[in-house]
Amino acid sequence: MSYKFYQYKNCSTCKKAQKYLDKLGIDYKEIAIRETPPTKADLKKMLKFMNGEIKKLFNTSGQDYRAMKMKDKLPGLSNEQAFELLSNNGNLVKRPFLLSKDFGVVGFKEEIYKENL
């Protein structure tokens, strides 16, 4: 099974996740999240894996999130509005962002990867 691995090259968490994927011999397509944010279709699919919790898709510790005052705006956004923002600004997306047809996760926790890959 092939995965889409959206990451930022200077992100230490992304590097850890990538190293772990390589260690397991997982087939993935590396995608630069800032230059090529996840599509709305990928975001919708990931939202299902995140049990419908839209906030989990956002990089809440990022500068763009804070600068745009997303903490205050997010509760009032529809999912479609959130997908529009995320698909146009990779800095807003929680990373790493690993997605296949049967599995999706944002961030990196070795236990979750180990359990699902």
C-alpha atoms as one frame of an Amber mdcrd trajectory, in Angstrom:
protein
   0.000   0.000   0.000   1.329   3.425  -0.890   1.061   6.473   1.343   1.129
  10.205   0.783   3.583  11.727   3.240   3.135  15.483   3.481   6.033  16.982
   5.386   8.233  20.033   5.861  11.941  19.326   5.410  13.027  21.416   8.443
  10.478  19.861  10.818  12.161  17.564  13.339   8.939  15.602  13.895   8.623
  15.029  10.145  12.216  13.781  10.040  11.508  11.306  12.861   8.395  10.035
  11.093  10.217   9.693   7.790  13.085   7.826   9.428  10.559   5.461  11.016
   8.771   4.862   7.691  12.104   4.133   6.025  13.080   1.742   8.836   9.867
  -0.228   8.250  10.309  -0.174   4.468   6.983   1.624   3.944   6.290   2.818
   0.398   5.366   6.508   0.398   5.325   9.560  -1.816   7.055  12.500  -0.162
   5.191  15.792  -0.665   6.389  19.223   0.477   3.442  20.439   2.562   4.178
  24.167   2.215   4.460  24.076  -1.561   1.769  21.454  -2.138  -0.783  21.430
   0.700  -3.165  18.472   0.930  -6.101  18.638  -1.447  -9.610  19.148  -0.156
 -10.277  15.477  -0.948  -7.270  14.395   1.142  -8.327  16.715   3.973 -11.858
  15.287   3.942 -10.487  11.748   4.028  -8.131  12.634   6.890 -10.988  14.239
   8.818 -12.715  10.839   8.893  -9.594   9.267  10.401  -9.560  12.076  12.987
 -13.153  11.244  14.010 -14.504  14.473  12.537 -12.373  16.721  14.766 -11.388
  19.487  12.349  -9.039  21.146  14.845  -6.757  18.083  14.685  -5.931  18.992
  11.071  -4.555  22.404  12.075  -0.989  23.186  13.125  -2.127  25.003  16.266
   1.427  25.845  17.319   2.342  27.420  13.973   3.010  31.094  13.342   0.348
  31.360  10.630  -2.277  29.855  12.956  -1.468  32.471  15.601  -1.110  35.372
  13.150  -4.499  34.582  11.598  -6.078  34.267  15.068  -7.405  30.849  14.112
  -8.007  29.913  17.749 -10.862  32.428  17.768 -12.011  31.868  14.165 -11.939
  28.073  13.960 -15.045  27.392  16.077 -17.142  29.527  13.699 -15.879  27.954
  10.465 -17.723  25.318   8.505 -15.704  22.286   7.436 -15.745  23.590   3.865
 -14.275  26.924   4.979 -11.611  25.093   6.987 -10.758  22.861   3.994 -10.427
  25.969   1.827  -7.948  27.535   4.272  -5.938  24.349   4.767  -5.754  23.447
   1.068  -4.375  26.906   0.285  -1.916  27.280   3.165   0.284  24.301   3.989
   1.638  26.119   7.050  -1.776  25.731   8.683  -1.791  21.945   8.277  -0.596
  19.713  11.128   2.476  17.814  10.023   3.563  15.275   9.224   0.399  14.274
   7.408   0.403  10.572   6.425  -2.479   9.265   4.349  -3.469   6.135   2.458
  -6.869   4.827   1.457  -7.187   2.853   4.716  -5.263   4.930   7.241  -4.470
   8.518   8.070  -2.696  10.303  10.893  -1.297  13.753  11.576   1.726  14.330
  13.764   4.023  11.486  14.758   3.648   9.068  17.606   5.604   5.883  17.056
   2.957   3.785  18.858   0.240   4.913  16.426   2.414   4.295  13.379   3.491
   0.891  14.723  -0.097  -0.129  15.451  -1.420   0.843  12.001   1.339   0.314
   9.444
